[in-house]
Amino acid sequence: MATDGSSSNNGNQATLPNETVTPFNTENPSQTLININVSNVSKLTATTYIPWSVQIRALLQGYNLAGFLEPDAAPPATITANNAVTANPAYEAWFRQDRLIFAALLGSLSTSCQALITMSSTSAHAWNTLATTYGRSSRGHVKQIKEQLRRFSKGTKTIDEYMNFFKVKADELALLGKPMDHEDLIDLTLAGLGDEYKAVKDVIQAKDTTISFIELHEKLLNHEVDVLASQSTHSEVPITANAATHKPRQSGRQNNRQQYDPRLPKTFNNGPRGYQGKCQLCGVHGHSAKFCRLLRGSPGILPNPSYGFSQHHPSPTVNAAA
């Protein structure tokens, strides 16, 4: 059974659907020149070499063009037969395909990286130049990636963004020939989580066996749902504050009672509150001139002249009080 867009039987060998790409034919390269579309490839920058190189190599492998990245893949430009030097037809087909690959590589680079390969003669030369510049397994490069893993924290990022960072960096170390220990990767991942994930961290660290990275990702995703739900609930609760009631400070007992005056008789100091005016004789509050002791004939005490008494009169007289 064969339909348009499906495989058809050619003996026992199945052919690719019509809408799929045609792989490069090494036996007849001039008939299968391939123009590679790199519009879906992320641009290479100084910090994205590992994912970029993986994507480009996978694309070329799918077209059966990965051999063009090898330095010795180019056939000789000429051939010698019967002492005569002639152009090699295989080289012309290879050269055309190599130029198409080189153009694809150049289009997948950021502007700052394109200058590195503009003088390259072949795709293999350009590929090796980029690998030497950005993909060297130097001690400093490996140390830099490990330091990034150690300092990375979740913050406001989602769990998917957080876990993707650790996965990418671990893959970079593996491609550089310095694979990271799985248990160390799990410990670094847990260390960067906030206090809201403490319950998950405690459960995982209490286990005798190390959890897989995929299982850890799943558990953190499930807990993230609970954290977001809890934060949403708290944000819906209105914030109220009880009004603080301040009672006026009670005045001291001495303010509510008549102040003690040693010049007054004991009856006036201890008795109930009575007259609160000022005595016209002695000028003391709390009693009137009628009850002032100056009127009782205390020896040696003269009336206060400012209150209507004459200093020359032998006995005090009281002015009429309005």
C-alpha positions as CSV (number, residue, x, y, z in Angstrom):
1,M,0.0,0.0,0.0
2,A,1.5,3.3,-1.1
3,T,0.1,6.8,-0.9
4,D,1.4,10.2,-1.5
5,G,3.5,11.2,1.6
6,S,3.9,7.6,2.8
7,S,6.5,5.0,2.3
8,S,6.3,2.7,-0.7
9,N,7.9,-0.7,-1.2
10,N,10.8,-0.9,-3.6
11,G,11.5,-4.6,-3.2
12,N,12.2,-4.9,0.5
13,Q,13.6,-1.4,1.0
14,A,11.3,1.4,2.1
15,T,11.7,4.9,0.7
16,L,11.3,8.1,2.6
17,P,8.1,10.1,2.3
18,N,8.0,12.8,-0.4
19,E,7.7,15.7,2.1
20,T,10.8,14.7,4.1
21,V,14.4,15.8,3.3
22,T,16.6,13.9,0.9
23,P,19.8,12.8,2.5
24,F,23.1,13.5,0.8
25,N,24.2,10.8,-1.7
26,T,27.9,10.2,-1.4
27,E,27.9,8.1,-4.5
28,N,26.4,10.8,-6.7
29,P,26.9,14.1,-4.8
30,S,26.2,16.3,-7.8
31,Q,22.6,15.1,-7.9
32,T,21.8,15.7,-4.2
33,L,23.1,19.1,-3.3
34,I,21.3,20.2,-0.1
35,N,20.6,23.8,1.0
36,I,20.4,23.6,4.9
37,N,17.8,25.7,6.7
38,V,19.1,26.9,10.0
39,S,16.3,29.3,10.8
40,N,15.3,27.2,13.8
41,V,18.9,27.0,15.2
42,S,19.8,29.3,18.1
43,K,22.5,31.8,17.3
44,L,25.9,31.0,18.6
45,T,27.3,33.4,21.3
46,A,30.3,33.2,23.5
47,T,28.3,31.3,26.1
48,T,26.1,29.0,24.1
49,Y,28.6,26.8,22.2
50,I,27.6,23.5,23.7
51,P,23.9,23.5,22.8
52,W,24.6,25.2,19.5
53,S,27.2,22.6,18.4
54,V,24.8,19.7,19.4
55,Q,22.0,21.2,17.4
56,I,24.2,21.8,14.3
57,R,25.8,18.4,14.4
58,A,22.4,16.7,14.7
59,L,21.1,18.6,11.8
60,L,24.0,17.7,9.6
61,Q,23.7,14.0,10.7
62,G,20.1,14.0,9.6
63,Y,21.1,15.1,6.1
64,N,24.0,12.7,6.0
65,L,26.5,15.6,5.9
66,A,28.4,15.1,9.2
67,G,31.4,14.0,7.2
68,F,31.9,17.5,6.0
69,L,33.0,18.5,9.5
70,E,36.1,16.2,9.3
71,P,39.3,17.9,8.3
72,D,40.3,15.1,5.8
73,A,36.9,14.8,4.2
74,A,37.8,16.9,1.1
75,P,38.7,14.8,-2.0
76,P,41.7,16.0,-4.1
77,A,41.0,18.9,-6.4
78,T,42.8,17.1,-9.3
79,I,43.6,13.6,-10.5
80,T,46.5,12.3,-12.5
81,A,45.9,9.7,-15.2
82,N,48.4,8.7,-17.9
83,N,50.7,11.5,-16.8
84,A,48.0,14.0,-17.3
85,V,46.5,16.2,-14.6
86,T,42.8,16.8,-14.8
87,A,40.1,18.3,-12.5
88,N,38.5,15.9,-10.2
89,P,34.7,15.8,-10.8
90,A,34.1,14.6,-7.3
91,Y,35.8,17.6,-5.9
92,E,33.5,20.0,-7.7
93,A,30.4,18.4,-6.2
94,W,32.0,18.2,-2.8
95,F,33.1,21.9,-3.0
96,R,29.6,23.1,-3.9
97,Q,28.0,21.1,-1.0
98,D,30.7,22.3,1.4
99,R,30.0,25.9,0.5
100,L,26.3,25.4,1.3
101,I,27.2,24.0,4.7
102,F,29.6,26.9,5.3
103,A,26.9,29.4,4.5
104,A,24.6,27.6,7.0
105,L,27.2,27.7,9.7
106,L,27.8,31.4,9.1
107,G,24.1,32.1,9.3
108,S,23.8,30.3,12.6
109,L,26.4,32.6,14.3
110,S,25.9,35.8,16.1
111,T,27.5,38.9,14.5
112,S,30.3,38.9,17.0
113,C,31.2,35.3,16.2
114,Q,31.0,35.5,12.4
115,A,34.4,37.3,12.2
116,L,36.1,34.2,13.5
117,I,35.4,32.0,10.4
118,T,35.1,34.5,7.6
119,M,38.6,33.5,6.4
120,S,38.1,29.7,6.8
121,S,38.5,27.8,3.5
122,T,36.2,24.8,4.4
123,S,33.3,24.0,6.7
124,A,35.6,21.7,8.6
125,H,38.1,24.5,9.2
126,A,35.4,26.8,10.4
127,W,33.9,24.1,12.7
128,N,37.3,23.4,14.3
129,T,38.0,27.1,14.8
130,L,34.8,27.6,16.7
131,A,35.4,24.4,18.8
132,T,38.9,25.7,19.7
133,T,37.6,29.1,20.6
134,Y,34.5,28.3,22.6
135,G,34.6,24.5,23.3
136,R,38.0,23.9,24.8
137,S,37.9,21.7,27.8
138,S,40.2,24.0,29.7
139,R,40.5,23.9,33.5
140,G,39.2,27.5,33.7
141,H,36.1,26.8,31.6
142,V,35.2,23.7,33.7
143,K,35.8,25.6,36.9
144,Q,33.6,28.5,35.6
145,I,30.6,26.1,34.9
146,K,30.9,24.5,38.3
147,E,31.0,27.9,40.0
148,Q,27.8,28.8,38.2
149,L,26.1,25.7,39.4
150,R,27.2,26.4,43.0
151,R,25.9,30.0,43.0
152,F,22.7,29.4,41.2
153,S,19.4,29.7,43.2
154,K,15.8,29.5,42.3
155,G,14.6,32.9,43.4
156,T,11.5,33.9,41.4
157,K,12.2,31.4,38.6
158,T,9.8,28.5,37.9
159,I,10.9,25.0,38.6
160,D,11.1,24.2,34.9
161,E,13.5,27.1,34.4
162,Y,15.5,26.2,37.5
163,M,15.9,22.5,36.6
164,N,16.7,23.3,33.0
165,F,19.7,25.4,34.0
166,F,21.2,22.4,36.0
167,K,20.5,20.0,33.2
168,V,22.2,22.2,30.5
169,K,25.3,22.8,32.7
170,A,25.6,19.2,33.5
171,D,25.5,18.3,29.8
172,E,28.1,20.9,29.1
173,L,30.5,19.3,31.6
174,A,29.8,15.9,30.0
175,L,30.5,17.2,26.5
176,L,33.7,18.8,27.8
177,G,34.8,15.4,29.1
178,K,34.2,16.3,32.8
179,P,30.9,14.6,33.7
180,M,29.5,15.6,37.0
181,D,28.7,13.1,39.7
182,H,25.0,12.5,39.9
183,E,24.8,12.8,43.7
184,D,26.7,16.2,43.6
185,L,24.2,17.4,41.0
186,I,21.3,16.5,43.2
187,D,22.9,18.2,46.2
188,L,23.5,21.4,44.3
189,T,20.0,21.5,43.0
190,L,18.5,21.1,46.5
191,A,20.9,23.7,47.9
192,G,19.5,26.4,45.6
193,L,15.9,26.0,46.6
194,G,14.2,28.3,49.1
195,D,12.6,27.6,52.4
196,E,9.2,26.9,50.9
197,Y,10.7,23.7,49.5
198,K,12.2,22.6,52.8
199,A,9.7,19.7,53.1
200,V,10.8,18.2,49.9
201,K,14.4,18.7,50.7
202,D,14.1,16.9,54.1
203,V,12.4,13.9,52.5
204,I,14.9,13.5,49.8
205,Q,17.9,14.0,52.0
206,A,16.5,11.4,54.5
207,K,16.6,8.7,51.8
208,D,19.3,6.1,51.8
209,T,19.4,6.0,48.0
210,T,19.9,9.0,45.6
211,I,16.9,10.2,43.7
212,S,17.1,10.5,39.9
213,F,17.1,13.9,38.3
214,I,13.8,13.3,36.5
215,E,12.1,12.1,39.7
216,L,13.4,15.2,41.6
217,H,12.0,17.4,38.8
218,E,8.6,15.8,39.1
219,K,8.4,16.1,42.9
220,L,9.4,19.8,42.7
221,L,6.8,20.5,40.1
222,N,4.1,18.9,42.3
223,H,5.3,20.9,45.3
224,E,5.4,24.1,43.3
225,V,1.6,23.8,42.7
226,D,1.0,23.7,46.5
227,V,3.3,26.7,47.0
228,L,1.5,28.8,44.4
229,A,-1.9,27.8,45.8
230,S,-0.8,28.7,49.4
231,Q,0.5,32.1,48.2
232,S,-2.7,32.8,46.3
233,T,-4.8,32.0,49.5
234,H,-2.7,34.3,51.6
235,S,-3.0,37.1,49.1
236,E,-6.9,36.9,49.2
237,V,-7.1,37.3,53.0
238,P,-7.8,41.0,53.8
239,I,-5.2,42.5,56.1
240,T,-6.9,44.2,59.1
241,A,-5.5,45.9,62.1
242,N,-7.1,46.3,65.4
243,A,-7.4,50.0,66.3
244,A,-5.2,50.7,69.3
245,T,-7.3,52.4,72.0
246,H,-5.4,54.7,74.2
247,K,-6.9,55.7,77.5
248,P,-5.8,59.1,78.8
249,R,-3.3,58.7,81.5
250,Q,-4.9,59.0,84.8
251,S,-3.5,61.9,86.8
252,G,-1.8,61.0,89.9
253,R,-3.7,60.7,93.1
254,Q,-2.2,63.9,94.2
255,N,-3.9,65.7,91.4
256,N,-7.3,64.3,92.3
257,R,-6.9,65.2,95.9
258,Q,-6.1,68.4,97.6
259,Q,-2.4,68.8,98.0
260,Y,-1.1,68.6,101.5
261,D,-0.1,71.9,103.0
262,P,1.7,71.8,106.4
263,R,0.3,75.3,107.2
264,L,-3.3,73.9,107.2
265,P,-4.9,72.1,110.2
266,K,-5.0,68.3,109.9
267,T,-8.8,68.5,109.4
268,F,-8.3,70.3,106.1
269,N,-5.6,68.0,104.9
270,N,-7.4,64.7,105.6
271,G,-11.0,65.7,105.3
272,P,-13.3,65.4,102.3
273,R,-12.9,67.8,99.5
274,G,-14.6,71.0,100.4
275,Y,-13.9,74.6,99.5
276,Q,-11.5,74.8,96.6
277,G,-11.0,78.5,96.5
278,K,-8.2,80.6,97.9
279,C,-8.2,82.0,101.4
280,Q,-8.4,85.7,101.5
281,L,-6.1,85.8,104.6
282,C,-3.2,83.4,104.0
283,G,-3.6,82.9,100.2
284,V,-3.7,79.1,100.4
285,H,-6.2,77.1,98.4
286,G,-8.7,74.7,100.1
287,H,-10.3,76.9,102.8
288,S,-12.0,80.2,103.2
289,A,-11.1,83.0,105.5
290,K,-13.8,81.8,107.9
291,F,-11.8,78.7,108.8
292,C,-8.3,80.2,108.5
293,R,-6.2,79.6,111.6
294,L,-5.1,83.2,111.5
295,L,-8.5,84.1,112.9
296,R,-8.0,81.8,115.9
297,G,-5.5,84.1,117.4
298,S,-2.3,82.3,116.6
299,P,0.5,84.2,118.2
300,G,3.2,85.7,116.0
301,I,1.1,85.4,112.8
302,L,0.1,88.6,111.1
303,P,-2.4,88.9,108.4
304,N,-1.3,89.2,104.8
305,P,-1.5,92.8,103.9
306,S,-2.1,91.9,100.2
307,Y,-5.5,90.4,101.3
308,G,-7.0,93.5,102.9
309,F,-5.5,93.6,106.4
310,S,-3.8,96.5,107.9
311,Q,-0.4,95.9,109.6
312,H,-1.2,98.5,112.3
313,H,-4.5,96.9,113.4
314,P,-4.2,94.6,116.4
315,S,-6.8,92.2,115.1
316,P,-7.5,91.0,111.6
317,T,-10.5,92.2,109.7
318,V,-12.0,90.5,106.7
319,N,-13.0,92.2,103.5
320,A,-16.3,91.2,102.0
321,A,-15.7,88.6,99.4
322,A,-17.6,88.9,96.2
